[in-house]
Amino acid sequence: MGAHVNPDEIADLDWDKGDGLLPAVVQHAGTGALLMLGYMNQQALRTTLAGGRVTFFSRRSEKLWTKGETSGHFLAVAAVSADCDRDTILVQALPAGPVCHTGAATCFPRAACSDAERLAFLAQLERVIAKRIAEQTAGSYTAELHAGGTRRLAQKVGEEAVELVVAAVDGDDAELLAESADLIYHLTVLLKQRGLSFEAVIELLAQRHAGRNSPLPAG
């Protein structure tokens, strides 16, 4: 059985080890953050796969419950996998609101933030930019930039790059950070204009780091 679970493979999981229940770890599909831990029986897993919303088996009430059925903060399923021993389930999902009953974004609010979580805002920024462009939001600077075409966007990125250089030479740290943010935003819009993304840039950097392309500068 492969890593990804499909309905035909549910019965092949090791249900005996936990008396018919398996722990189900829920991870944010976008940021990688650990959201919560629940338990599933076979019916809960089938319901999760069929309905697209994370459903658990309550050990206290001894019945199925769909996360968000009371609060409306559902967990939309992105992927479901089993571990190497087939006795634990990993659910990657997108939350519609706070996950914890306390109102926190995760049931592990004291967990250290990973590098991936800190950088995940770039993906969120790309989604916001794509939404503004698609909807042609009235008064949207992003939509206006995109409508101006590649040449205008490239010029704007060049202007922001010059402002960053000036801030690096003559400005303080706050100014340098502000200009860096401006440059990254405008570059993101330019990449979108060309049908590209930061994911493609990161993949290229990873290839270079692995030696499959020209190497990164030494340092």
CORGI-V993587 format. One record per backbone hydrogen bond with DSSP energy under -0.5 kcal/mol. NH is the residue of the N-H (numbers start at 0). CO is the residue of the C=O. If there is no record, write none. Layout:
nh,co
NH,CO
NH,CO
//
This chain:
nh,co
4,79
8,5
9,5
9,6
11,8
12,9
13,85
14,12
18,15
19,14
20,17
21,39
22,86
23,37
24,22
24,88
25,35
26,24
26,90
27,32
28,92
31,27
34,25
34,32
35,25
37,23
39,21
44,40
45,41
46,42
47,43
48,44
49,45
50,46
51,47
53,74
55,64
56,38
57,55
57,62
58,56
61,57
62,57
64,55
66,53
66,64
68,65
71,67
73,71
74,66
75,73
75,93
76,51
77,91
78,91
80,89
81,2
82,87
85,82
88,22
89,80
90,24
90,88
91,78
91,89
92,26
92,90
93,75
94,92
95,73
98,103
99,103
102,99
106,34
110,107
117,113
118,114
119,115
121,118
122,119
123,119
124,120
125,121
126,122
127,123
128,124
129,125
130,126
131,127
132,128
133,129
134,130
135,131
136,131
139,136
143,139
144,140
145,141
146,142
147,143
147,144
148,145
151,147
152,148
153,149
154,150
155,151
156,152
157,153
158,154
159,155
160,156
161,157
162,158
163,159
164,160
165,161
166,162
167,163
168,164
169,165
170,165
170,166
175,171
176,172
177,173
178,174
179,175
180,176
181,177
182,178
183,179
184,180
185,181
186,182
187,183
188,184
189,185
190,186
191,187
192,188
193,189
194,191
195,190
200,196
201,197
202,198
203,199
204,200
205,201
206,202
207,203
208,204
209,205
210,207
211,206
212,206
//
